[in-house]
């Protein structure tokens, strides 16, 4: 079965889910939630996180830690 493309919307939904309790999370939490296992998949997720941070959708509270 072909893997679904990891879009910005998919990452955004994962971030909303992880941040719903007001806690912090990092890229490994998103990898786990999205089942991103390969380096290319993780690179896509990291890129989407960076885009969201630059647009102000995420607040970085420490290196690699967001809320």
C-alpha positions in Angstrom: 0.0 0.0 0.0 1.3 3.4 -0.9 1.9 5.8 2.0 -0.1 9.0 2.1 1.8 12.3 1.5 2.5 14.2 4.7 0.9 17.5 4.0 1.0 20.7 6.0 -2.6 20.0 7.0 -1.8 16.6 8.4 1.1 18.0 10.5 -1.2 20.9 11.6 -3.8 18.4 12.8 -1.2 16.4 14.7 0.1 19.6 16.3 -3.4 20.6 17.3 -4.0 17.1 18.8 -0.7 17.2 20.8 -1.1 20.8 21.9 -4.8 20.5 22.9 -3.9 20.0 26.6 -1.7 23.0 26.7 1.5 21.0 27.0 4.7 21.1 25.0 5.8 18.7 22.3 8.6 18.0 20.0 9.2 16.6 16.5 9.6 13.0 17.9 6.1 13.3 19.3 4.8 14.3 15.9 6.8 11.5 14.2 5.2 9.0 16.5 1.7 10.3 16.0 2.1 10.3 12.2 4.0 7.1 12.1 6.9 8.9 10.3 9.7 6.3 10.3 12.0 7.0 7.4 14.5 9.8 7.2 12.6 11.4 4.2 9.3 11.3 6.1 10.9 12.8 9.2 12.6 15.5 7.0 9.1 16.4 5.6 7.7 16.7 9.1 10.6 18.9 10.2 10.1 21.1 7.2 6.4 21.5 7.9 7.1 22.3 11.6 9.6 25.0 10.4 7.0 26.5 8.1 4.4 26.6 10.9 6.9 28.2 13.2 7.8 30.9 10.6 4.1 31.7 10.1 3.6 32.0 13.8 1.4 28.9 14.2 3.8 27.4 16.7 5.7 28.9 19.6 9.2 27.6 20.2 9.8 27.4 23.9 13.2 25.6 23.7 15.3 24.0 20.9 13.0 21.5 19.3 10.2 22.0 21.8 7.0 23.8 20.8 3.6 24.7 22.2 
